[in-house]
Amino acid sequence: MDTLTGRTALVTGGSRGIGAAVALRLAQEGAAVALTYVNSADKAEAVAGKIVADGGRALAVRADAADPEAPADAVERTVRELGGIDILVNNAGIFIGGTLEDHTVDELDRILAVNIRAVFLASQAAARHMPEGGRIVTIGSALTDHVPAPGLTLYSMSKAALTGLTRGLARDLAPRGINASVVHAGLVDTEMNPADGPAAEFMRQIPALGRYGAAAEVADAVAFLAGNGGRYITGSVLTVDGGFSA
């Protein structure tokens, strides 16, 4: 698996969960990989260390997506230390749940900053450096198409915005040969939403396949879009949710 040999990727939020699986998969395909983290330096270094141990090139970058300067800084460091950027995977995100009446303006501002603004700013910065054939892949959520319970308004709203952002990027960047897509992930076993968590029994009844997905299954979709399979795919939504939204 070396379809990405000679290419460089930046995966935001790559220290754990889906982000870590994506970083490892892109490295397996031959890409040099930078990954960002906020607090989990040890986990980020472990992911980067595994990539290096397997013969690849990797870089762990501390970047808080809530900081408006951080997304561009992470892109610039990737370019400076790894020699360029061909693939951007916007994975970093936060979840804020709760009832509509109890949400605060601070919660609204924070989720918009991390889940939308940071994606825009990272994409804007990466596009300045990407050559023809560049790819921007953003991790969204199946909760944009199906909201199965109360308390998900802020999160669903923030992830739904990524579809419009991606389609705009596709139009803006197509003349330069850069593709943009969004992967709406469904019920995936991660630290944020573990398969043995308090709501797991209810949640696993929702997907048609009746189970949680694995982070590696989302990474498969990202690798497809980043590689040769994604050459004629842009402005599109690829849903990886086991039938969560069916």
C-alpha positions in Angstrom: 0.0 0.0 0.0 2.0 3.0 -1.3 -0.5 5.0 -3.3 0.5 8.2 -1.4 4.2 7.9 -1.6 5.9 11.3 -2.0 2.8 13.1 -0.6 2.4 14.9 2.7 -0.7 15.0 4.9 -1.8 17.0 7.9 -4.4 15.4 10.1 -5.9 17.6 12.8 -6.9 16.0 16.0 -4.7 13.0 15.1 -3.6 11.8 18.6 -6.6 9.5 19.1 -9.8 8.0 17.7 -10.6 8.6 14.1 -7.7 11.1 13.7 -5.1 8.6 14.9 -6.5 5.9 12.6 -6.4 8.2 9.6 -2.9 9.3 10.4 -1.7 5.7 10.6 -3.6 4.7 7.5 -2.2 7.5 5.3 1.3 6.7 6.6 0.7 3.1 5.6 -0.2 4.3 2.1 3.2 6.1 2.0 2.4 9.7 3.0 4.5 11.7 5.4 2.1 12.7 8.2 1.8 15.7 10.5 -0.8 15.4 13.2 -2.1 18.0 15.7 -3.2 17.6 19.3 -4.2 19.8 22.2 -3.5 18.0 25.5 -2.6 14.5 24.6 1.1 15.0 23.8 2.0 11.4 24.9 -0.7 9.9 22.6 0.3 12.2 19.7 4.0 11.2 20.1 3.0 7.6 20.2 1.1 7.8 16.9 4.0 9.7 15.3 6.5 7.2 16.8 4.7 4.2 15.3 4.8 5.9 11.9 8.5 6.5 12.2 9.1 3.0 13.6 7.4 1.6 10.5 9.7 3.6 8.3 7.7 6.7 7.7 8.0 10.4 8.4 5.8 12.0 11.1 5.5 15.2 13.0 3.3 15.9 16.1 2.2 19.6 16.4 0.4 21.1 19.4 -2.5 23.2 18.0 -5.6 24.2 19.8 -8.3 24.5 17.2 -10.1 27.1 19.3 -7.2 29.5 18.8 -7.8 31.3 15.5 -4.0 31.4 14.8 -3.5 27.7 15.4 -4.8 26.1 12.1 -2.6 28.2 9.8 0.3 27.8 12.1 0.0 24.0 12.0 -0.2 24.1 8.2 2.9 26.3 8.0 4.9 24.1 10.3 3.9 21.0 8.2 5.1 22.7 5.1 8.3 23.9 6.7 9.3 20.6 8.4 7.9 18.0 6.0 8.4 19.9 2.8 4.8 20.7 1.7 1.2 19.7 2.1 -0.8 17.6 -0.4 -3.6 16.3 1.9 -5.5 18.0 4.7 -7.8 16.0 6.9 -9.9 18.2 9.1 -10.7 15.9 11.9 -10.4 17.9 15.1 -13.7 18.6 16.7 -15.6 18.8 20.0 -19.0 17.7 21.3 -21.2 19.8 23.4 -24.5 18.3 24.3 -27.4 19.6 26.4 -30.9 21.0 26.2 -31.7 24.0 24.0 -32.7 26.2 26.9 -29.5 25.6 28.8 -26.9 26.3 26.1 -24.8 29.4 26.7 -23.4 31.8 24.2 -19.9 30.7 25.2 -20.8 27.1 24.3 -22.2 28.3 21.0 -19.0 30.3 20.2 -16.7 27.5 21.2 -18.3 24.8 19.1 -18.5 27.1 16.1 -14.8 28.1 16.6 -13.5 24.5 16.8 -15.9 22.6 14.5 -16.3 25.2 11.7 -14.0 28.2 11.9 -10.9 26.0 12.4 -11.8 23.9 9.4 -12.2 27.0 7.2 -8.9 28.5 8.4 -7.0 25.2 8.0 -8.4 24.7 4.5 -7.6 28.3 3.5 -4.0 28.0 4.7 -3.5 24.6 3.2 -4.9 25.7 -0.2 -2.2 28.3 -0.5 0.4 25.6 -0.6 -1.3 22.6 -2.2 -0.3 21.6 -5.7 -2.6 20.2 -8.3 -4.0 16.9 -7.1 -4.3 18.2 -3.5 -7.1 16.9 -1.3 -9.1 18.3 1.5 -11.1 15.8 3.5 -13.3 16.9 6.4 -14.8 14.6 9.0 -18.4 15.4 9.6 -21.2 13.4 11.3 -24.2 11.3 10.4 -26.0 13.5 12.9 -26.4 16.0 10.1 -28.9 13.7 8.5 -30.5 11.9 11.4 -30.8 13.3 15.0 -32.1 10.4 17.0 -32.5 12.1 20.4 -32.7 15.5 22.1 -29.6 17.4 23.2 -27.7 17.3 20.0 -28.6 20.6 18.4 -25.3 22.4 18.7 -23.2 19.5 17.5 -25.5 18.6 14.6 -25.7 22.2 13.5 -21.9 22.6 13.5 -21.3 19.4 11.5 -24.1 20.2 9.0 -22.3 23.4 8.1 -19.3 21.4 6.9 -21.3 20.1 3.9 -21.8 23.6 2.6 -18.3 24.6 3.4 -17.0 21.6 1.5 -19.1 22.3 -1.6 -17.9 25.9 -1.6 -14.3 24.7 -1.4 -14.9 22.3 -4.2 -16.0 25.1 -6.5 -13.3 27.5 -5.4 -10.4 25.1 -5.7 -11.4 23.0 -8.8 -9.6 25.3 -11.2 -6.4 24.5 -9.4 -7.0 20.8 -9.4 -7.7 20.5 -5.7 -10.6 18.3 -4.5 -12.6 18.7 -1.3 -15.0 16.1 0.2 -16.6 15.5 3.6 -16.9 12.1 5.3 -20.0 11.9 7.6 -19.0 9.3 10.2 -21.6 7.5 12.1 -21.5 5.6 15.4 -17.8 5.0 15.8 -16.1 3.4 18.9 -13.9 6.2 20.2 -13.0 7.8 23.5 -15.7 10.4 22.8 -18.3 7.8 22.2 -17.2 4.4 23.5 -19.0 1.2 22.5 -19.2 0.4 26.2 -20.4 3.9 27.3 -23.7 4.6 29.2 -25.7 5.3 26.0 -24.2 2.5 24.0 -27.1 0.0 24.3 -29.5 2.6 22.9 -27.1 3.9 20.3 -26.2 0.6 18.7 -29.9 -0.1 17.9 -29.9 2.9 15.5 -27.5 1.8 12.7 -29.0 -0.7 10.2 -25.9 -2.9 10.8 -26.6 -2.9 14.5 -23.1 -2.2 15.7 -20.5 0.5 16.3 -18.1 1.2 13.6 -14.3 1.1 14.0 -12.1 4.2 13.5 -10.2 2.2 10.9 -13.4 1.9 8.8 -13.6 5.7 8.6 -9.9 5.9 7.8 -10.4 3.5 4.8 -12.8 6.1 3.3 -10.4 9.0 3.9 -7.5 7.0 2.3 -9.8 6.3 -0.7 -10.6 10.0 -1.2 -7.0 11.1 -0.6 -5.7 8.5 -3.2 -6.3 7.6 -6.8 -9.9 6.6 -6.0 -10.8 10.2 -5.2 -9.6 11.8 -8.5 -13.1 12.5 -9.8 -14.8 13.1 -6.4 -15.2 16.6 -5.1 -17.9 18.6 -3.4 -19.3 15.2 -2.3 -20.5 13.6 0.9 -19.3 10.1 1.7 -21.4 8.6 4.6 -19.7 5.9 6.6 -22.4 5.1 9.2 -23.5 1.5 9.0 -27.0 2.7 8.0 -27.3 5.2 11.0 -29.1 7.6 8.7 -31.0 5.1 6.6 
